[in-house]
Amino acid sequence: MSPLRGIALKIASILLFSIMAAFVKAGVAHVPTGQAVFFRSVFAMPVIVTWLALRGDLRTGFRTQRPMGHVWRGLIGVTSMGCGFAALGLLPLPEVTALGFAAPLLTVLFAAVLLGERLRLFRLSAVMLGLVGVTVVLWPRLSFDDLSGPATLGVALVLGSAVTRALAQIHIRRLVATEETSAIVFYFSLTATLFSLATLPFGWVMPDASVLAMLIAAGLIGGVAQILLTSAYKYAEASVVAPFDYASILFAIVIGWVFFEEIPTVMVVIGSAIVMLAGFLIIWRERQLGMKRGKARSLMPAKW
């Protein structure tokens, strides 16, 4: 174990995921969401396959006992990715990032319902606190006079992404019982590529050189970020590196301000702080109880 190395890898992965989101945000202004998901998935595959080959895990990356399990994981994951990418085209980057913090809170609830994990009062209270924070972030966006507005749609999409991302985490917890990490990483990229390619008949366009470069960069950076994230959990326990997920809001604020002229509102800042507090409380409680979910967490992208 090398906690400092694990923390450094986690922060680097979060930074790269934030940069990837910025490229996607710029790209979805010019191409359909399904096309952006395809580029994110297909150009991550060479990076991941090379990584598996260098680790000597290429053979295990192709071996699976539960092929349909990977298909379902891919379907859930690509749905989350699609909703998140579409939301990036409708809402500021910091706001999408803040609302995405609902995913780990929902994972706690889904684990209790779907996996039978015990949900004690402390953790339930922390989850409720976090959901209050999410409500604070989204409340100014809910215009009940115009529920069909783009902002309302953006909120619905990012919350849909959070729900499906939490469900993907639950599915990964089931897969790790029989599947190797390398297989889960490889087959997600493969199935996400195939599912997103199925959107081709729904209006793909030929992007210009700059947009094409951004989409390719999103895929390559996403692949590297996934590798760094997975590697972080080799050097430090999940409870050590998990709190650094929240560095994403800082990166999102800087990137949104510099490249998109997006300044987070006071409500986004306050709501994010509440959600972060709830997340820290859950992480602290899990460490107190000695829960070890590092393998499953390492397979879950911080953001798509």
N, C-alpha and C positions, 0 to 999 in steps of 0.2 A: 504494500500500500504506500502511496505517495500522495497525501491529501492536497498539497500545493499544486502538484502537476494535474491532479484531477480537477481542481478548481479552475486552473488556467485553461484546460481543455474545454470545460463547460462554458466559461465566459467567451472563449473564442468561437464555440459553436453557436452560442446565442447571438453574438455579433454577426456571424455569417448568415444565420437565419433572418436577421433583421435586414441585412443588405439584400438578401434574396427577395424578401417581401417588397422592398423598394423597387427592385427590378420588375417584379410581377405587377406591382401597382402601376408602374409606367407602361408596361406591356399591355395590360387588359384595357387600356384606353384605346387600343388600336386593333386588338384581335379578340375573338370570342373566348370566354372563360375556359371551355373545354380544350381549346388549342393551347392556351397557356399552361394548363395542367399537363398536357402531353409533353411539351417542351421541358417542363420541370421534372417529369418522370423519366423520359427517354434519355436525357443528357446526364442524369444522375447515374444511370446504369453503368457506363464505362468506368466511372470513378469507383463505384462500389465493386464491380467485378475485378478491377485492378487491385483494390484493397484486399479482397478475399484471396486473390492469387498470391499476393505478397505475404499474407499471413499463413498461406498453405491451407486455407479453408475453402478453396474453390469446390472441391468434391462435396464437402458437407453443405455448401451453399445450395447445391442442386438436389440434395437428398431430403425427402420429406415423407413423413408417415401420414400426414393429413392434408392432402392437396386441396380439398374443398375448404378446409380451415383457412388456407392462404387466400383462396378466392373471396371468401366472405370478408377477411381482413382487408383485402384490396378494395372491395366494393365500399366498405364503410370508410376506409381511409380516403379514397378518391372523392367520395361524397363530401367529406369534411374539407378536403383541399379545394374542391370546386366552390363550395359555399364561401370559404374564406377568401379565395381569390376574387370572387364576384363582389364580396363586401369591400375589398380594398379599392375597387373602382367607384364605390359610392360614399365611403366614409374616410376621414383622416386616418393615417397610419397609427398615431398614438391611441386613438379611440378603438380601432379594431384590436390593437394589442391588449388594451385594458379589458375589453369585453371578453377576449379570448382567455383571460384568467379564470373564467367560469369553468373551463374544462377540468382542471384538477379537483375543483370542488364537487362537480357533478360525478367525477370518478368515484369519490368516496361514497356518494349516495347509491350509485349503480352497483358498486362492489357489495354493498349491504343487501341490495335487492336481488342481484343476479348471481353473486358468488356466495351469499350467505355469511359474509363477514359481519362481525358484531359492530354495531354503530352505537357507541356509548354517548352519554350526554355531552361530554366535553367536545368530542369531534363533531357531533350534530350541531352544537352551539356555534362552533367555529365555521362550519359550512353555512349556517344561517347568516352569520355575520358577513361572510364573503358574498353571499347572494344579495345582501343589503348594499354592499359596495358596488356590485354589478348594476343594481337598480339605480343607484346614484349616478353612475356613468351614463346609463341609457335614458334616464328620465327626460332630459331636455330634448331628446330626439323623438320622443313619442308624441306626435301631433295627432290628437284624436279627431281633429277637423279634416285631416287628409291622411288617412291610413295607407293610401296608395302612393304616397310620396317616396322619392328615392332614399331619403334618410331612414324612413321607417323600414323600407325593404332592406337596406343595408344592415340595420339592427337585427332584423329577422334572420338574415343570412349568416351573420357572424355568430349569433346564438345557435343557429342550426349547426354551424361548424363546430362550436364548442361541445354540443351534445354528441355529435358523431365522433369527435375526437376522444371524448370520454368513453364512448362505447368501444372504440378501437383499442383503448388501453385495457379495458376489461377483456376483450377478445385476445389481446396479446398475453395477458396473464394466463389464459387457458392454453394458448399455443406453447408457451415456454415449458409446459410440463412434458412435452414430447419432442419439440422442435429445437434445433440449434439456432443460436442468434444469427449466424450467417445465412441460414435458410430463410428466416423471417425477413431479414433486411433485403435479400435478393428478390424473393417472391413478391414482396410489396412493390418494389420498383417495377417488376415485370407486369404484375396485374394492373397496377395504376396506369402504366403505359397503354395496355390493351383496352382498358375501360375508357380512358380518355380518347383513344383513337376512334372509338365507336361514335364520337360526336362529330366526326368528319363531315357527314352529310348535312349537318345543321349550320352550315355557313362559315367554314374556315376561310380565311383570306390570306393572300400573299403579303407578308409584312415587308416593309422596306428594310434596308440594311441595318439601320440603327435599332429598330424594334427587334429584328431577328437576333442581333447581337445581345440585346438585353434578355431575351427569352432563353437563349443558349446559356448565357452567364447564370441565369437563375437556376437552371438545371445543374450545371457544374458546381456552383456554390452550394446548392442544396445537398448534393451528394457528399461534398467535403464536410459540410456541417453535420450531416448524419453520422459520418465516421468519427468526427471529433466527439460528438455527443456520446456515442457508444463507447469510445475509448475512455472517456472521463470516468465512467463507472467501473473501469478496471483498476483505477488508481485510488479511488476514494469511495466511501460508502454513500449510498443514495441520500441519507440524511445530511451529509456534509455538503454535497454539491447541489441538491435540489433547491435550496433558497436562491441560488444564483439565476434561476429561471426568471426572476423578477427584474434582472438587469435589462431584460428586453424592453421594458417601458422606457428606460433611460435612453437606450439606443434608438427607439422609435421616435421619441421626442426630438432628439438631435437630428436624425435623418429627415423626419417630417418637416422640421423647421428649415433646415438648410436646403433641401431639394424640392420640397413641395409647398413651402411657405405656410405650413400648418402649425398653428400654435394651440396646444391643448387648453381646453377651458378649465376653469376652477373646479367644475364638477367632475371632470375627468381625473384631475389630480387627486381630489378628495376621495372619489370612489376607488381609484387605484390603490391609494394608501390603505383603505379599509380592507380591500381584497388581499393585499399583500400581508397585512396583519393576520388575517384569517389563515392564509397559507402558511405563514411562519408558525402559527399556533398548531396547525395540523402536523406539520413536519416535526416540531418539537415533541408533540405527543407521541408520534410514531416512533421517534428515537427513544423516548422514555419506555415505550412498550417493547422495544427491540424488534420492530417489524423490518424485515429486509426484503425490499422489492426492487433491488438494484437492477437485476437482469431485465425485468419487465420495463422499468422506467428507461433503461438505456436504449430501448427500441422505439420509444415514443418521441417523435420529433417535437421540439419545443414549439415549433410552428410549422406544420405541414411538411 
